[in-house]
Amino acid sequence: MLEQILHPQLHFNVETSLLLVILVALEAVLSADNAIALAAIAQGLKTPEEQRKALNIGLIAAYILRITLILTATWVINFWQVELLGALYLLWLVFRYFTSSEDDKGHSRNLEFASLWQAIPMIAVTDLAFSLDSVTTAIAVAEDIWLIVIGGTIGVITLRFLAGLFIRWLDEFSHLEDAGFVTVGFVGVRLLLKAVYPSFAVPEWVIISAILVMFVWGFSKRNPDFVPQKDS
């Protein structure tokens, strides 16, 4: 795999372009629930400036971890314990969200952090856990490592954009955060099944369909108390 990075064979043709489009599309679809989780983590900080800074720094760290994962993917996938840890972390995140107390408006509270540097590692680790699923999916689609790196790079950029949007949308749409964390649970269960029962594979279309259904529900109801905030 390292050889492919040092001496990439760049053959741009219709098939390559199509593969790149598929990888970017997969990253965008599979990053939606990731973006909600990262947005919810960032909302644990008090000010919009801190939230933006946490996402920017956290996703730079996450990008480094993603590239490391891509370069070592053929080695990592031989250890089911890695996927098990990622699954348990995502399921813990879902458990923590749905068992959190509610505020006076009946909304689940976001994670609260005393400082910016408590949120940043959590953003990076959360993205890494999601990457265990998306990177293995990308490897199954494309054999050229440089294609996977480009797809992952575009995926992180897309993720930053989506997370910024979701920070606003989480307050605007009543069911969106719940829907997002349900899909986080889907990913966690999928990773868990892959770790303990490798021969059982959940079809990709099932996961994507479930994510789309949950997001239709998530955007189905606006919060009547929502007041748009002007950017400073």
ABEGO torsion letter per residue (X at the ends): XAAAAABBBBBBBAAAAAAAAAAAAAAAAAAAAAAAAAAAAAAABABAAAAAAAAAAAAAAAAAAAAAAAAAAAAAAABAAAAAAAAAAAAAAAAAAAABBBBAAGBBBBBBBABAAAAAAAAAAAAAAAAAAAAAAAAAABABAAAAAAAAAAAAAAAAAAAAAAAAAAAABAAAAAAAAAAAAAAAAAAAAAAABAABBBBAAAAAAAAAAAAAAAAABBBAABBBBBBX
